[in-house]
Amino acid sequence: MLDPDEIAHYEEWKGIKLAGSTDLSITAYNTEMEALALAWDNGAVKAIDEAVGPADAQKRSSLRDLLKAQNPHRKPGMKGART
């Protein structure tokens, strides 16, 4: 079942894209949403690496997992959700 917030977000995205000559397919939307989720994950990893440093690999790994779990682009029902 699709998340109502995700559907609303898609409709908003589609309305913005209608103003230009852009691909409005679901595939284009899914690609853009996955890119946002990956960018968020990458930023989280960089922040952890800078904060903890290379000395404590186990702490860095557990913090990465914890922060990635907070990714707003990977909530259940959203395109970027991971099982």
C-alpha positions in Angstrom: 0.0 0.0 0.0 1.3 3.4 -0.9 1.9 6.1 1.7 -0.5 9.0 1.4 2.3 11.5 2.1 4.4 9.9 -0.6 1.5 10.2 -3.1 1.0 13.9 -2.1 4.7 14.5 -2.5 4.7 12.8 -6.0 1.7 15.0 -7.0 3.6 18.2 -5.8 6.7 17.1 -7.7 4.7 16.4 -10.8 3.1 19.9 -10.6 6.5 21.5 -10.5 7.8 19.4 -13.4 4.7 20.2 -15.5 5.9 23.8 -15.7 8.9 22.7 -17.7 9.6 20.0 -20.3 10.6 17.2 -18.0 10.1 13.5 -18.0 7.0 12.9 -15.7 7.1 9.1 -15.7 7.0 7.2 -12.4 10.5 5.9 -13.3 11.9 9.4 -13.4 10.2 10.2 -10.1 11.6 7.0 -8.5 15.1 7.7 -9.8 15.0 11.2 -8.3 13.7 10.0 -5.0 16.3 7.3 -4.8 19.0 9.9 -5.6 17.8 12.0 -2.6 17.9 9.0 -0.3 21.4 8.0 -1.5 22.6 11.6 -1.1 21.3 11.7 2.5 23.0 8.4 3.2 26.3 9.7 1.8 26.1 12.8 3.9 25.4 10.8 7.0 28.4 8.6 6.4 30.7 11.6 5.8 29.4 13.3 9.0 30.1 10.2 11.0 33.6 9.7 9.5 34.5 13.3 10.3 33.1 13.2 13.8 34.5 9.8 14.9 37.7 9.6 12.8 39.4 6.4 11.6 40.4 5.1 15.0 37.2 3.4 16.1 35.8 1.4 13.2 33.2 -0.4 15.2 31.7 2.8 16.7 31.7 4.4 13.2 29.9 1.4 11.8 27.2 1.3 14.5 26.7 5.1 14.2 26.4 4.9 10.4 23.7 2.2 10.8 21.8 4.3 13.4 22.0 7.5 11.4 21.0 5.8 8.1 17.9 4.4 9.9 16.8 8.0 10.4 16.8 8.7 6.7 13.6 10.6 5.9 13.7 9.3 2.3 13.5 5.7 3.4 10.4 5.6 5.6 8.1 2.7 5.1 5.8 3.2 2.1 8.3 5.5 0.4 10.2 4.7 -2.8 13.6 4.5 -1.0 12.3 2.2 1.8 14.6 -0.8 2.4 13.4 -4.0 4.0 
